[in-house]
Amino acid sequence: MKLDIIKSKGLDIEWRITVPSRDLSPKFEEEYSNLSKNVKLPGFRPGKVPLKIVKQKYAQNVTQKILDEVINFSLRKTASEKKIQPSIQPKVKVEKYEEGGDLIFSAVFQIMPEVPDIDLKKIEVEKSELLIDEKDTDKTLQELAKNHERFEPLKKKRKSKKGDLILFDFEGKINNKEFKGSRGNDETVVLGSKKYIPGYEEQMENLEIGQESELNVVFPDDYREKSLAKKKAIFKIKIKDIQERVKDVAVDDKLAKELGEQTLVILKEKVKEKMINDFNKFSVLKMRRELTDIILNKLKFDVPSGMIADEKVFLNNQNNNQEKKLSNDEIEKMSKRRVKLGLILNSIGKKNNIEINDKDLTKAVVNEAQKYPGDEKKVVDFYKQNPKMMENLRGIAFEEKVMDFLINSVSKKIKKSTFDELFKSDKLKSEKELVKKKTKEK
């Protein structure tokens, strides 16, 4: 095998490799020999097909297979000898090949950059610790009481309205025929909760206790029971009871019990515990982002443009499915940052012998499954049945483990702060906006 280095500048590499016919011929002979022993063709007994006929019929497939194998082997061998690692799949072009002759091909690619070392002990990040204020705890309890749904019998007889708790029986039919789940007794629904299909709850408004009514609805296109999707249905219902929501729920033991705790004291402790856990989660997130920015600014090296281009394609595909679109400049900036950070984390992980074990991978699958309440088993099964997706998750788990290593390795400056003070950090800007949005929706 002969190597001609056409280009070697920075990360950009171009090779021309010549593989002599003497290295190719034995591979072709072996492949044709194996085929002639196993191929079945009309008019010939198995294993008795003449080699000439086998070559005529399978020459194109065999040539493609052998050339692919030789090219891949040659590139891996040469890269190993040169102690370099391609950052993306090389672009290969066969420049010359004729049966019985030499193979000449070119390969254009970029290599993985050398990531400089960094002294983690010299880096300091701010670690926020919660300064618990009784006012914050009381405020949270008041919010719980404000959002808590408690209902009581109507003080004065009236018709149902949005926000009421309705007790009812129903019987549904499609084309005058019952279907699976078409009957129900002592069902409950809070009008406006969107528990039922569109139009169902709206038609339950303005009815009295004991009143019967017919609801005309259409099952949505994406209804979970596919056989019912887009079907028109008529439901006969009977209102058995109407209760109205208690406007001012007191913060007391009754509230605690309705929320699953024995006493208000225990509920308060649970609230504090959750506040601390939530605070610590955001505190760590802030530290990670601060540390990431420091490392990205400190380490200077060339980033493969091919990897950035691939990341841009990935982000653009994601962007097409998002309600809030990113601009081209934002995608460009994000692509460069993500690729550079990935290279840094990969380098630090390798230099510190960080590896992913079965326990880490199981934890990653569980974390992913918890994002889909009620469908956890489906998510776990999905990853078990898709090795490629599991490998992607392994990469995510690796980066998470490296980030944990980094956080544990740098110095920390402790700062006591409240939730409001923590969210003043620009590192939590997106989370602050999300909290505002959720509060507004409530």
N, C-alpha and C positions, 0 to 999 in steps of 0.2 A: 504494500500500500504506500502510495506517495502523497505527501501533503504539500500543497502550495498555499502560502498565506497571502491572500490578495489584499486583505485589509485587517488591521488591528490597531484601532484608535479608540481610546477610552473604553467604553463598554461594547462598541461595535466590532463585530468579527465577520470576515468573509473568507471561506476556505474553498479551495478546489482540491478534490481528492480523486486520485486515480487508483482503481482496484484492478490489478492485472488479471488477464483471462485465466491464468493458471490457478488463481484462487477461486474463480467463479465456476469453471468447468466441473470440478468434482461435485459441487452443490447441485448443479443442473442434472448431472448423471444420477445422483442419489435420488433426487425428487422424481425423475422419470422412471427410474427403476422401481420405486415404491408404488407409483401409479400403475405401472404395467402389471404388477402382482395383484392389485386389488380392484382395478377398474373393470366394469362389466359393460361390454358392448355387444349388440346383436351380431350373431354369426361367429362369436368367439367364446371359447370356454374361459371361465375366470382364471386369470393369471397367464393366459396364452395370447393376449393381444400383442401384436408386433410393436416394437418400440417406435418404429417409424409412424405408425398410425396414432399412437399415443401422443407423439410430439405434434403431429398435425392438428389433433383435436384440442390439446390442452396447452399449446405453446404460449399463448397470450397470458393465461392465468398463472402458469408456472413462472414465466419471466417476471411478471409483476410481483409475485410472492418472493422470489429469490432476490430481486433487486431491493425490495423493501427491507428484507432481513439484512442484507449486506450493508445497505446505507445506514440503517439504524445501528448496527453493530460497529461500523466504522466510525460513526459520530461519537458513540459512547466511549469507544476505545481511545480515540484521539483526545476527546475532552478530558478523560481520566489521566492520560499521559501528560497533558498540558496543565493538569490540576485546575481546571476551570469548570464552571457549572452554567449551562444556558439558563437564562431567566424565563424564556418562553420557547415554544416548539420552533426549531430552526425551519426556515423556508428553503426547501430543497428543490433543485432543478437538475434533471439529468441532461447533461450537455452532449454526451456521446455514448451510444451503446449499440453494438451490432452483435448478433449471435456468434459466439466464439471469440469475440474481441474483448478489449478492455472496457471497463465502466469508468466514465468520467462524470462526476457530478459536483455541483457547487452547493454550498450551505451558507446562508446569511442569518445571523442571529445576534442577540445581545447576551452578555454574560452577567452573572450576579455580581453586584458590586462588593467591595470589601468594606464592611461597616466598622468604623473606628471603635476602640474601647472607650468606656466611660467610667469614671470613678463615682459610683453611686453614693458612697459615704459623704461626698462633698456636696451632695444635693440636699436641700431642705425644703419641705413642703409644709403647709399649714394644716393641722389636724383640728377640726372643730369638735368640741364636746358640748353636749346639751346643758344649758343653764336652765334648769327647771323652774318655772314660775307657776305658782298656784293659779294665777289668772289664766294661763294657757290651758291648764287642765280643766278648769271650770268652763272656759270658752268651748273646749272640745265636748264636754258633757252637755252644754247647752245646745250645741250643734246636733248632737245625737238625739236629744229630746225634740228638737225642731223638725228633724227629718224622720222621726219615728212614727210609724203608722199605728195608731190606736183608734179603734172604732167603738161607738156606743149606740144603743137604740135611739131612734128618732124621738126627740122631745115633743115634736108636733108632726102630725101626719102630713106628708107631702109627697110629691113625685120624685123619682130618682134623678140625680144630676152627676156631672163629672166629679170624681173624687169619692163618691159613695162606695161602700162595700155591699155588694149584692149577693144574696143567696138565691139560687134558682135551679130549676130542672130544665133539661132541654131534650129535644128529639129532632134529629136532622134527616133530610132526605135529598137525594140527587135523582132527578127524573122519577120522582115518586117511589124511590127505592132506598132502603136503609143501607148504610155502609159502615165499615169498621170505625168504631169510635163515635157513632152517630147519636148515642144516647148517654145521658149523664144525670145523676141525681145529687142534690145538695152540693152543687158546684159553687165556687165563690170567685168573684173577680172585683177588682177595684176599677171602676169606670175611668178610662183614660190611661190605664197601665199598658195598653197594647199587648196584653197577654193573648188575646184572640186575634183572628185574622181581620184585616181591614174591613171596617163597616159594621162589625159585630157589636162591639161595645157602644159605638155611637147610637145604634138603634135601640139600645137598652135604656137610653136616657128618656126622661119624661114619662116613666111608667110608675104605677102604684103597687103596693104590696097586695098580692093575690091576683094581679092582672096577668092575663095571657096575651102573647103577641107573636107575630111572625117576623122573622128576620130574613131578608134576602141578601145573600152574600155570594162572592166569587172567590174561590181559593186562589191564592197568588201563584204566579208561574214557578217560583222556587220553593213551593210548599214541600215540607219534609217527606210527606207521603206522596210520591210521584203520581200515583194513580188518581189522586184527587186534584192535582194541579190544573188550574184554569177552569175547573168545573163550577157550574152554578148550583147553589144549594139553598134550601129553605129550612130554617130552624124554627120549630115551635117551642116557645119558652114560657115558663111560669115563674113570676117573681114571688119568692117565698118570704124574703125579708130584705129590708134596707137599713143599713147603719151608716151614720155619718162620722167623719173623722173628728177626733178630739183636737181642737186647735192649740191649746196650751198644755202640753204634756209636762208634768212636773219632773224635776230631777230628784228621784227618790228611789226607795227600795223596789217599788212596783216597776219602775222603768228598768231597773237592773235585772229583775227576774224575767221581764219580757225580752230582754236582750241576752238571756242565757246565764246570768250570774245570780248568786244567792242574795247578795246585799249591795248597797250603793258603795260601801267601802271597798269591796272586792272589785266592783266595776271600775272605780276610780284608779285602783292599782293597775288593773289591766289597761286602762287608758294611758297611764304613765308609761307602762311597759311598751305599749305600741308606739307611743311618741318617741321613746328612746331608740327603739329598733328602726323606726322610719328615719329619725334624725341621723343615726349611724350610717344607714344605707346611703343617704344623700351626702353625708360627710365624706364617706369613702369615694363616692362618685366624683365629688369635687377634687379630692386629693389626686385621684387617677388622672383627671383631665389637666390639673395643674402640672403634675409630673410629666404627662405626655407632652405638653407644650414645651417644658424645659428641655426634655431629651431631644425633641425634634429640632429645637433651636440650636442646641449644643453640637449635635452631630451633623457634620457636613460631608456629603458624598453624592456621587451621581446616581440618579434613579433611572432604571431602564424605561425608555419611552414606550416600548412595546407592552410592558406590564401596565403602564398608565393608560394606554389605549384600550386594553382589555377591561380595565376597571371602569373606564368611561362607558363602554358598551353595557356593562352590567348595571351601572347606576342609571343610565338612560332607560333601560328596560324597566327598572323599578320605578323610575320617575313617571313613566307613562301610565302606571297604575295608581298613582297618588293623586289625591284631591288638590293638594298644594304643590304646584310644580316648582322645581328648582331651575334656576337660570343656567345657561351654558357655562358662565363664569364660575358659578357655585359648584357645578359638577366637575369642572376642570380642577378647581382648588381642592375639592374633597377627594378626587381621584389621586392626586399627587400626595396628599397627606396620608391617605389610607395605605397606599403602596409603600411609601417610605416608612411608616410606622410598622407595617407588617414585616418589612425587611429587618428593622431594628429589633423587634421582638423575637423574630426567628434567630437572629444572630446571638442575642443575649441568652436565649434559651439553650442553644447548642453549646455556647461557651461555658454555661453553668450546668450542663448535663441534665436539663429539665426534660422529663419525658412524661407522656400520658399513659397511665395504667388503666386497668379495667374499672377501678373505682372512680377515677376521674371521668371516664366516658359514661359510666352509669349516672353519675351526678349531672353531667351535661344533658343527657336524655331526659332525666327527671325534671330539670329546670325548664327545658323546652316544652315538655308535656304540661307543666303547670300554667303555661300561658294560655292553655285551652281547657278551661274548667268543664268537666263533664265528658270530654273527649280524650282524656289522658291515655287510656289504653290504645286508642286508635293511633295516637302520635307515637307511642312506644313501638307498636307493631309496624308502623310506617318506616321507622328508622331501622328496625330489625330486618325488614324485607328489602331495604334499599342501601346496599353497601356504599354506593357513591355518596349518598346523603350522610351516611354515618361517618364517612371519611371527612366530609366537610365539617361535620360537628366536631370531629377530633381536632381539626385545625383551630376551630373556635375555642375549644377547651384548652388547647395548648397555649393560645394567646392569653386566655384568662389566667392560666397558671403562671405564666411569665409576668403578667401584670401584678399578681399577688406577690410574687418574688420581689419585684421592683419596689412595691409599697413597703414591704417588710425590710428592705435593704437601705432605704434612704432615711435621713434624719427628719424628725417631726417637731414642729413648733406648735405647742398646744394653745388653743384659743377657746375660751368659754363663750358660747353665744346662744341666742334664742333661735327659733325657727326663722323668724323674720330676718334676723341678722345673717343667718346662713344663706338665705335665698337672695341676699343682696349681691352675692358673688356672681360675676358674669359667667362663671363656669357652669352655673345652674340656670342659665337664662331660659332654655327650652323647657325645663321642668317647672320653672316659675310660671311660664305662660300656660302650661298644661294644667297646673293647679288652679290658676285663675279661671280657665275655661270650665273646669269641672265644677268649681264653686258657682259660676254663673249659671250653669245648666241646672244645678240643684235649686 
